[in-house]
Amino acid sequence: MPDKRHAANGWKEYKMSDLATFDSKSLSNDTPEDYTFKYISLADVNQGMMNENLTQHIFSTAPLRARRCVKKNDVLMSTVRPNLKGFARIKEEVTDVIASTGFAVISPRIESDSEYIHQYLYSFKIDRQIYALVVGSNYPAINSTDVKKLRVLAPVLPQERERIGNILALWDTAIEKMDKLIEAKRSRHVALANKLLSRKSSAVPLKKFLKLTLRDAAKPGKPYWALGIRSHGKGTFRRFVENPKTVAMDTLYRVRHDDLIVNITFAWEGAIAFVDKADEDCFVSHRFPSFEVDSNKALPAYLRHVIVQKRFVRNLVLISPGGAGRNRVLNKTDFLNLKISLPEIEEQEKIGDVLNASLREISLLEAKLELLEKQKRGLMQKLLTGEWRVKVG
């Protein structure tokens, strides 16, 4: 409930049904059989982002007929797994667009409230209400009646609600642009890596420059850091083992900077990585064999990009015979016999420098995106609670 300070300052707690209606038109059975429409599925919406290439359907062959028509300024709220925030606002004039019945279609009574309502759906106050509705459910879902009863704290003046919504929408625009730029840079990096790493050069087996190196050590008697490998070429991660007694193995293995380590049960998923300097002296189990690189023949800075290439991972799949579930154990002998394209050291260094610079650029953009998202969360906390006010008029 809002406190007296909010009421005194011109804020009020509304039910969603006070601010919006829920009587969007649905397609009926007498709709012409050849009626064509664009369909917004639950998969088309994610945290304010909507797929620009919506699927077209013909009424006579559409899988479901009872779908909701949407119009400009409607706000879509997924009632299926609403905690995943499948929400979006229809910003432009649209015709012949139908939304899945998995959405509640929120139609603001005052059109200028559209963005405020949309932004408020992402607030922690809505999060708590949704959690209370779905907690303990095996299939988290709510219905339109639940949405109508959601409590929305808002300024009494429509102009102030509009202004707050527009301010937060500006951050959304900046976040969306940055997200698209990062996606473009990632695509460019993949294309660049494919081009540089597919240049014609000698095919050399890994055993020519990799040496299996197992630095066994007794399990520490005190807390230690263990190193794991993420699948799909996403590098390593550290895990703090607070109680070594919970680890069944008595012998572990130390790793060094620029070791190549492989998860032998998930190598086929791209669980292979080089050890960073910060992770030196971490421990791994026998399931993570480590290999030293002969730097006179190959450079880790080059190989880091080779091991995440699709064609390299495909080869890991071929030498990992099937087993129970997802566990498919890598054959280490076959691994060392895999061949890769290996140019001269000077060219390896140049390629590594170019690709590393490309990844650094992406990392900088990702940091900027994270900052924008953090700024927006801070603004929401201030603007959607009345702690910060905006001038109107």
N, C-alpha and C positions, 0 to 999 in steps of 0.2 A: 504494500500500500504506500502511496506517496505520503511524505510527511507534510506538516503544516507549512514548512518553508516553501515547498513546491507550490502548494495551493496559493500561498500569498504572492508568489512570484508569477502567477498566471499559468501554472502548469496543472495538469489534471490526469488522473488515470482513467483511461477509456477501455471499454471492451472493443475488440476488433470490429464487432458488428456495429458499434457506434460510428466507426470511421468508414466502413465499407459495406457493400452488399455482396451476396453470394449467389445471385440468381442468373448466372451466365446461361445463355441459350445453348441447348444441346441439339445435335442432329436427330431428326426423327425418322421413323421408318418410311415416311412418304417422301423423303429426300430423293430427288432424281437419281436414277441408277448411275448416270454418267457424271455426276457431280465430282469434281476434282478439288482436292484440298491439300494443304501442307500440314504435316502432323508433327506436333511437339511431343516426343516421348520423354520418359523420365531420364533416359540416357543422354538426351540432348541438352540437359540443363545441369550446370555445376557451379555453385557459389557465384551466381550472378552472370555467369558466362553461358551463352546459348549458341548451339551449333548454327552456323550461318547457312548450311546446306541441308535444310530440312527435307525429309522424305515426302514424296508426293504419293497420294493414294486416290483411287477411284472408289466411290461409295459402294458400288456393287461388289467389289472384291476386297474391301477393307476388312481386316480381321475382327474389328469391333465397331459397332455403329453408334453407341451412346457416348459421344465425345463432346467436350465443351468448346464452344466457340470463344475466341478471345479477341480483344480489341486493344487499341492504344491505351496505355496507362493501367491496364490490368497487371496485377502482380500474381505470379504463379508460385505456389508453395507446395512442394512435394509432401504428401501425407504418408508416403511410404518411406521409412527410414528418414524422418525429417531431421535427425541429428546430423546427417551428411550434408545438409544445407543445399538441397536441390531447389533453389529459389531463383527467380528472375523477374525482371520487369519488362513489359512490352513497351518499348520506347517510341516506336514509330507507328504510323498508320499501317494497318495490315488488313488484308482481305483474304477470305477463305483459308484461315489458319485455325486449326483445331488442336486442343491440348488433351493429353491423356487424362482419363478419369482418375489417375493417381495424383493429380494436382487439385488443390483447392484454388479456385480462381477468385481472387480478391479484387473487387471493383470499387475503388475509392468513391465515396459519396461526393467528395470535392476532388476534382482531377489533380489539383496541385499537391494533394497529399500522397500521390503515388510513390514518389521517391522516398519520402519519410517512412512510409509503411515498409517499403522494400528494405531500407537500411535497418529499420528496427528489428526485422526478422533475424539479423545477424548479431543482435545484442545479447549480452550475457543474461539479461532478464528473460528473454525468450528461451535461451538455452535451458535455464532452470525450469521453466514451465513445461517445455517439451520433455525434459528428463523425468519430471514428476508424472507425466502422462504415459511414458513408455517403460519406466523402470520395472524390471521383473518380467517383461514380455519376451517371449521367444522370437516374435516377429514384430519389431518396433514399428508401429504405425498409429496414426491418429485419423480422425475424420473431420469433415467440414464443421460439424458442431463444436468439436474441440477448438478448431481455428477461430470460430466466431467468438469463443469465450476467452481467447488469449488477451491478457491485459497489456495495454500499451500506454506508457507514460509519454505525454506529449504536451507542447505548449497549447494554450487555448486559442491563440491567434493562428489562423491558417497560414498567414504570411511568414510567421516564424518557422512553422513546420516545413514550409516550402524551402525557405532559405537554408535550414539545417540539412535537408535532403540534398539540395544542390551542392553544398560544400562537400559533403561526404562523397557525392557522385564524382566530383573532380578528382578525388584520390583514386576512385575506382578506374577512371579513365587513364590516369597516369600508370596505375598498376597493370592495366590491360595492355597498354602500349609497351611497357617494359617487358611484360611476359611474352608478347609477340616478338619483340626484338631478340630476346634470349633464345626463343625457339628458332628464329631465323639464323642466329649465330651458331646454334648447335647443329642445324642442318648443314650450314656452311662448313663447320669443322668436320663433320662426317664425310662430306664430299672431298674436302681437302686431304683428309687422312687416306681415303680410298685412292686418290690420285697419287699422292706421294709414296704410299706404301706398296703400290702395285707396279712401280717402275721395274723394268727388266733388270735383274741382277741374279747372281748365283743363288741357287736353292741349296741351303745348308741345313743339315740335321742339327737339332738342338744339342745333341751330345758333343758337337764340335766346340761349343763355347759354354755349356752348362755342366756343372759338376754337383752331383748330389752331396750335400754337406749336412750331416746330422750332428749337432753339438749337444749331446745328451748331458743332462744334469739331474741331480736328485731333486725331487719335488721340494720346494721351499717349505720351511717350517713356519713361515709367517706370511701375511697377505702379500699377494703379488699381482702383476698385470698379465693377463693372457691376451693373445692376439687372435682374432678371427678374421674370416674373409667373407665379404658380401658377394652374393651371386650377381650375374649380369655385368661383370666388369666394374663394379662400384667401389673397389678398393678394400682396405682393411678397416677393422674397428677394434678398439680396446675394451676389455672386460675385466673389472676388478674382482679378483677372487679373495674374498675376505676371510674365508675359512678353508684352508687347504685340505682339511680332513674330509671335506665333501667331495674331493676329487679322487676317483678310484685309482688312477695311475700313480705309480711311484716314480716313474721316469718321465721327464719332460724334455723339451728341446729349446735352446735359445736361438733367436734369429738376429741377424745383423742388417744394417742399412744396405739396401739394394739387393738383398736376397730375393729370389723369386720363390714364392711359396704357393702351394696348390692344396686345395681341399680335395682329397682323392675321392670322396664320395659325391661331391657336387661340382667337380670340375666341368662336367657336361653342361652345367648351368652358367658357366663363366666365372666360377669361384676360383680365381687365380689373380695374384697381385704381387707387386713389388713392395718391400718393406720400406717405409719412410724413416728418415733419420730419428724422428721423435719416438718411434716404436722400437728402436734398437734395444736389445736385451729383454724384450718381452718373451714370454714362454708360449710354446705351442705344443700340441699333442702329436702322437705318431701319425695322426691322420692328416698332418700338414707338413709334408716333406719340404725341405728348403734346398734351393740350388744356388750356388755361387756362379757369377758371370765372369768369364775371362774377358777383362776389359780391353785386352789387346785385339780381340776379335769382334766383340759386340758391346754396345753401350746400353745400359739400363734405360737411359733417357730415350732411346729409340725403341727398345723392346717393350716399354710400357704401353706404347701405342699399338704395337703388333698384337699383343695378347688380348686386346679387346675387340679386334676385328672379327666380323661375323664368320669369315672363312676359317679363322684360327679356332674359334669356338666350335664350329661344325666338326673340325678334326678331333677336338676333345670329345665330342659326342661319339664319334666312331670308335674311339679307343677306350670307351667306358661301357663295358658290357652291362646289360640290364640286370636289375636285381629287385629286391622287395621294395615296393613303394617308389620313392624318388632316389633311393640310394643306388648309385651305379658306380662301381669302384673303378677308378682309373688304373690302367696298366702302366706302371712307371717306365718299363722298358720301351713300350710303344711310344710313350710320351717323348722320351729322349730321341727317338727315331723320327719324330715329326720334322718336316722340313719347312723353312721359311725363306723368304727372299731377304738376302743380307748384303747390302751394298758395302763399299769401303767405309772405314771408320769416319773419314772426313764427311762423307755424305750422310751417314747415320747421324752425326752431330748436327748438321744443318737441318735435317728433317725433324729431329727432336726439338731443336730450337723453335722452328716455325710452329709445330703443333703445340708445344708447351705455351708459346705466346698466345695462340688461339684459345687454349683452355684458361689461361690467366684472364683474358678479356671476358670470357663467359663468367668466370668466378667473380670478377668485379661487378658485372651487371647483376648477378644473383645477389650480391651483397646490397646493391642499391635497391633491388626489388624487396628484399627482406626489410630494409629500412622504411620503404614506403608503406609496407604492410603494417609495420610496427607503429608508424605515425598514424595510420588510419585507425588502428585499434585504440590508440590513445585519444584521438579525436572523438571516436564513438563514445568512449567512457565519459568524456566531458560534455559533449553536445547532446547526447540522448538521455542524460540524467538531469539536465538543467544546471549543472555546475558551471558551465560556460554558457553565456547568453549571446545571441546575435542581434544586431540592430535591424529593425524593419522600418519601412516607410521612408 
